[in-house]
Structures are given as C-alpha cells and as structure tokens.
Amino acid sequence: MPELQRLRAEHAPALLAFERANRDFFAGSVPDRGDAYFADFDARHEALLAEQATGAIAFHVLVSGHEILGRFNLVDLADGEAELGYRLAEKATGRGLATATVRTLCSLAATRYGLHTLRAETTLDNAASRTVLSRTGFVPTGRADFDGRPGLTYARHSPAAATPEFEAFRLRAEADPRVVGLVLSGPRARREVPTARCGHDAHVYVIAADGTETGLAAAESRRGALPGVTVLPLSAFRTYALPGSGTERNRNAFTHAVVLKDTTEGTVSELTAAKGGLPLQPAGTDPELRDHGLN
C-alpha cells in the first residue's frame, strides 16, 4: 500500500525518476519545468529541504516500495493557512490514490501542522483535479485566470478544535456521494467545531441530493458525536431560513457558517452566503434559536 512520507534527502533519486518519467504527462496540464530543473535537480532538492526546515513549507511524497507515485505539498504556511499542490504519476491515476492521499494530507495539516484553512486552485479543463478537490472537502471560492486558461480557486476549512469524532464524521460525509453539502453554523463555527464544552454553539447541516436518503448524520447524532444535526434535501435547503419559508427563525445560524463540502458546482456555497447576508433575528425572540447556538 503506498505511504505518504515527508520529503527527505534520500528521496532524491526516486523523485528525479518520477519527474522524468512523467514530464510529458504533467506538461499536458501545467507548464513544463524546463531542462534546467532536471540539470540542477540535486541542488534544487537540497534547497527545498532547507526551506522545509524553516517551517514555511511541508513537502510529501507518495511512496510505493522504492518508487515515488506522487508529490503532495503544503506551501506558504502562515497564520494557520497553506496552499495545497499535488501531482500524481500517470500510471497511478484512476485508482483513487489522489483523493485518498489528499484526505490524508488534510488530516495531517490539522493535526501535525496546526492548519485550519487549505487553499487550492485548478483550471476548469482539469476535471480530474476538480473532482479530487470536491471529494475532499474543498469548496469553490472564486474564479481565476491561469495564463489565459480559466480556472477556480478553492478552500477547505478545518477549525482547529475538532474532536476526533467530528473529523471521522466529516470524512465519512465527504466520501458519501449522497451528501452534496456539509455546512457548519453557529457563532463559533469559524473558530472551532463541536466539542464537549461548546454545547449548542455549533450546528451541522447535512445537505443530501434530492431523491436520496442518508442515515449518516442520524447515526452520529444518536451516538452524541455532534451537538446538533439537521438533514435537508438540496431542494429544501434552497429556501431554508429565507423569509416566508417558515424556518426564517434560524437565519442567524448562517452568519458565521462555514461550508465543509460542496459538490454542487458552488450552489451550496452560494446559498449559504445568501443566508448569511440576511438581516439578523433579534436574540432571545425564539426559543428554537438556542438549538443553533445563536444567543
């Protein structure tokens, strides 16, 4: 089974072989590194390790035996945030390795490096990369231009105080194709996720694809892993908390909401942002607000 390892000096020969073997493949989606990269590889490798030692970057390689199958990196680590970048060998594609490894790196980002936000970007024509990002909890945040090629920027939020139970739940939700959206709401959503001490200060909305059902959230709620769970089909989430919906009393919940999963081409993110921009419900006017940590 391939293993994700932090980049070390002894990885140099296998890493060079990986880059050479996949040079043409990579050039089909990103700019070619150029001949100088390969000619000066050893010096560049030493420089990368020196930079890694400063804590500003964290390089990882996916290793199978004596072979490297991919590079998965966190760069520009600062203030709890970093940029994700990765590339996978052509022969390793189509096996789910990129998705599984990005999930592993996201977990390490929170537990080993203390990061709460990861950012990424890709071109619109790179369907494989967009799929990996959507399956691992990255949500679109905007559009970008990469040398004339339109693309998207993404972010993945992992508040630092996540319980192991919540992180396990989140990973299962990310892997469940019936769950098209996951939204963490409440005043403390951007600072921490549900813990034993935060009571009703957070609430989780699980948005299911229309016409499907998922028992994931109900099972977790019964075990007490989450303080509050609401499961809604996407069609119901569109009007949830909006004026005239009968659920407008819950609109304050979205003021500080964080989207943790969105596989709807940005629809869940846009709906969440719209709800967050609604006028606030006066605190204390409805007892149900306390169920969403709004007072």
N, C-alpha and C positions, 0 to 999 in steps of 0.2 A: 504494500500500500504506500503510495507516495507520501512524503512527510514534508511539512513546511518548516524550514530551518532559517535562522537568522544568518545573513551573509557573513562568511568567514574567509580568511586568506586562502585556505585550501580549496575553496570552491572555484578558484580562478580557471584552471584548465577545463573543467566541465562547463563552466559558464561561457567561456570563449567558444567551445564546441557548439553549445546551444545557440549562440548568436550567429555563428557562421552557417549552421545547418538551416536556420530559419530566416536568414537575411531577406531572401526574395519574398517569402510569405509575409513577413512583417511589413515590407515596403508596399504591400498592397493596401494597407490601411493606415500606416503612419509614415512620416518622412524617413528615408533611409539614413542610417547612422553615418555613412561615408567611409571611405577607405582608411582615413586617419584613425578612426575609432579602433579598428582592428590592428593597425600597425602599432598603436600606443596602448594596447589593451592592458598590459601589466601595470603600467604607471597609472592609468585611469582607475584600475581596480584598487590599488593602494590608496589613491586619493579618496575614493568612495568610502573605504573603510575608515580613513582618518576623519572624514566628515561625519560618518555614522557615530564615531566615538564622542562627538560633541553633543549628541542627542538631538540634533536638528533633523535627522532623517533616520529611517529604520528600513533597511533592505532585507528582503527574504527571498529564498529560492525554494521551489518545489522539487524535492529530490526523490528519485526512484533508483535505488541501488547506487551506482556510480554516475548516474545520468541526471541532468537537470532538465525538468519539463516546463518550468515556468519561472517568471520573476514577479513578485508581488511586493510593492513598495509603499511606504508611507513617507511623504516628503513634507518639508516646511512645517514641522511640528512646532506649534506655538499656541499658547493660551487655550489648550485643550482641543485644538483642531489640527487637522492634517489633510493632505491631498493623497488620494489613492491612485496608484497606477499599476498596471499589470500587463503581462504578455505571456501567452501560452504557446508551446510548441505546436506546430501544425498537426503532428501525429497524435497529440494528446487532446485535440478538440473533439467535440461531440460526445464526450463521456461524462459530462457534469463536473469535471475537475475544477474548472474556473469558478463555478458557482460555489462548490464546496469549500474551495480554498479561500475565496473572498469572505465567506461566512466565518471561517477560522480566523482570518486576519482581523475581521471586525471585532471578534471576541477578544483577541489579543490587544487590539487598540484600546479597548476599555479597561481590561484587567492588568495588562503589563505596562501600557504607556499612559494610562490615565486620560485618554481622549474621549470627548463626548460628541464631537462632530467630525465626520469624514466627508470630504468633497471629492467629486469626480466629474469627468467630462468625456464626451464621445461625440462622434459625428452621427448625423441622422442615418447615414447609409451603413453604419456598423451595427446591424441588427443583433448580432451575437453579443456584443458588449452591452447594448441597451437591455437585452434580456437578462444578462447576468446581474446588472445593477438593479433592475426591478425585482428580481428574485431574492436579492439580499438586503432589501430594506432601503435602498436609495430611492429618493423621490425627485422628480424634476423640479428645478428651481428657476430655470430661465433658459433663454436661447443664446447661442454664441456662434461665432464665425471662426473657422479654423482654415486660414489661407484660402478663403473662398468657398469652403465646404461648410454648409450649415450644420449646427450641432446643438447639443443640450448640455446644460450643467446640472449636477445632481448633488444632493446632500443626504447624509444618514445621521440621525441624531440618536445618541445613546447616553442619556443622562447618567451622571457618574454614580448615583446611589442605587442602581438597580439591584434588586435581590436576585439570587441565582434562580429562584422560581420564576420571576418575571422574565428574565433573559431566556430561560428554557421555553416559556410560553411564546415569547416573541419569535424565537427561531422556528417553532412549530407553525406559528401563524404565517411566517414568511414562506415556509415550504408548502403550505396548503393552498392549492390553486383556487379553492372555493372562496378564500379570503382575498378580496381585491383591495381592501384598505384597512389600515390599523391606525387609530388616532388616539393619542394620549392627551387628556384635557385636564383642566384644573389650574389654579394659581401657581402650583409648584411644578408644573409639567416640564418647564424648560430648565429646572434646576435639579430635579430628582424624579424617579419613578416610584411606584408603590413600595413602601416598606412597612414594617410592623408599626413604626412610630408615626407615619403620616396619615393614618386613618383614611378619612374621606377627602384628603387633599388631592386626590387624583382619580380619574375615571378613564376606563378604556372603552373605546367604541370599536367593535369589530364589524366591518362592512363586508357583507357576503355578496357574491354575484347573484343577480336576480335569478330566481328559479332554483336556487341551491340552498342547502342547509348544512351547517357545520356545528357539531357538538363540542368543538374545541373549547370555546370560551366558557360554556356552561360547566364542563367538567373541571376546568381550572378554578372557577368561582366556587364550586362546591368544596374544593379542597382548601379554600382560603388563600390561594396563591395571589389573588388580586382583590383589592378592596371594592371595586365596582366594575361591572361589565354590562354593556348594552350591545346587543347584536341586532343589526339592521340590514335589510337588503339595500342595495345601492339605490333603488328607486325610492325607498323611504328616506334614506339619508339625504337625498336631494332637497327635500323640504323640511327636514328635521330642524327644529329650533327657529324656523322662519316665522315671521308674523302671520297669523291666521292658520298655522299648522296644528294648533292645539298643544304643541310642545315648545312654544316660544319661551316658556319659563326657564328652559335650560340653555338659553343662548349665551349666558355668561361663561359657560363651560368652555367655549371656544376662543375666549380672549387670549389665552396663553397656550392654545393647543399646538401639539407637535405631531406631524404626520410621520408615522414609522413605517408604513407600507402603502404604496400606491401603484397598482398595476393597471390603471385605467387611463393611461396616457395623460395624467395630470388632472383628471376630473375630480378625484377625491381631494387633492391638494387645493384646487380652485374653490371647491365647495366649502372646505374648512376655512380658507382665508376669508371667504364672503361672510360666513357665520361669525368669524372673529371680528369683523368690522361693524357688526350690528350695535345699536345703542345698548348700553348695559341695563340689565334688570336691577332695580334698586334692591340692595341686600336686605334680607330678612322679610321680604314680602311673600315668600312662598316656601313652606317647609321642605318641598322637594329639592330646593336649591342646595340644601345641606347634603343631599346624597351625591352631589357633584363637587363638593368642596368649594362652594362659591362665596361663603360668608366669611 
